[in-house]
Amino acid sequence: MTDYSDTFLREILETTRVVAVVGISPNTVRPSYFVGRYLALKGFRVVPVNPGHAGSTILGQTVYPDLASIPAELKVDMVDIFRRSEAVPAIVDEAIAHLPDLRTIWMQIGVTHDGAAEKAQAAGLRVVQNRCPKIEYQRLFGELRMGGFSTGIISSKL
């Protein structure tokens, strides 16, 4: 499924509390950092996952090397994947095996893997591919209007 209803996306964003961001970067200009920071500012707990930075902190949170290393008490309910599409099956397998509170697999813009998505759905998980939770949050909860988008007004006046 790649055509997601607004109701489906809104329900995910309204019920998710803890997001493991796989592939997050400590570099503040990278999209993964920016999305993680935005989600944290919106009240989500962001759990950074990046083996190259394990043990350090990103966004004030300890970075884990993989999903299996995240303590169960963190209750991760969504995994946001910032990795190449070919890495997705292993990430989904690890998420299913080690995150008992998981409800959603979210693949970032440009990231898709239909086989892994089907496996996640068969395990009872919601799946979103080729979308960004930051963009969807802004679109669905009216924040794009603040930037001049979706206002219904066309003007060149400043």
Long-range contacts (C-beta under 8 A, 24 or more apart in sequence): 1-117, 1-127, 1-129, 2-112, 2-129, 2-130, 4-128, 4-131, 6-140, 8-126, 9-128, 9-131, 9-136, 9-140, 10-140, 12-78, 12-103, 12-104, 12-106, 12-126, 12-128, 13-133, 13-136, 13-137, 13-140, 13-141, 15-77, 15-103, 16-44, 16-77, 16-78, 16-103, 16-104, 17-44, 17-45, 17-75, 17-77, 18-44, 18-45, 18-47, 18-74, 18-75, 18-76, 18-77, 18-78, 18-101, 19-44, 19-45, 19-46, 19-47, 19-76, 19-77, 19-78, 19-79, 19-80, 19-133, 20-47, 20-48, 20-49, 20-64, 20-67, 20-70, 20-76, 20-78, 20-79, 20-80, 20-95, 20-99, 21-46, 21-47, 21-48, 21-49, 21-80, 21-82, 22-49, 22-50, 22-67, 22-79, 22-80, 22-81, 22-82, 22-83, 22-91, 23-49, 23-50, 23-81, 23-82, 23-83, 24-48, 24-49, 24-50, 24-58, 24-63, 24-82, 25-50, 25-53, 25-58, 25-82, 26-53, 26-56, 26-58, 31-82, 31-108, 32-82, 32-108, 33-58, 33-59, 34-134, 35-80, 35-82, 35-108, 35-132, 35-133, 35-134, 38-134, 38-137, 39-80, 39-133, 39-134, 39-137, 42-137, 45-74, 47-74, 47-76, 66-94, 67-91, 67-94, 67-95, 67-98, 67-99, 68-94, 68-97, 68-98, 70-98, 70-99, 72-100, 72-101, 75-101, 76-101, 76-102, 77-101, 77-102, 77-103, 77-104, 78-102, 78-103, 78-104, 78-105, 78-106, 78-133, 79-104, 79-105, 79-106, 80-106, 80-108, 80-133, 81-105, 81-106, 81-107, 81-108, 81-111, 82-108, 82-111, 83-111, 84-111, 85-110, 85-111, 85-112, 85-113, 86-113, 88-112, 88-113, 88-116, 89-113, 89-115, 89-116, 89-119, 91-116, 92-116, 92-117, 92-119, 92-120, 93-119, 95-120, 96-120, 96-123, 96-125, 104-128, 106-131, 106-133, 107-131, 108-132, 109-135
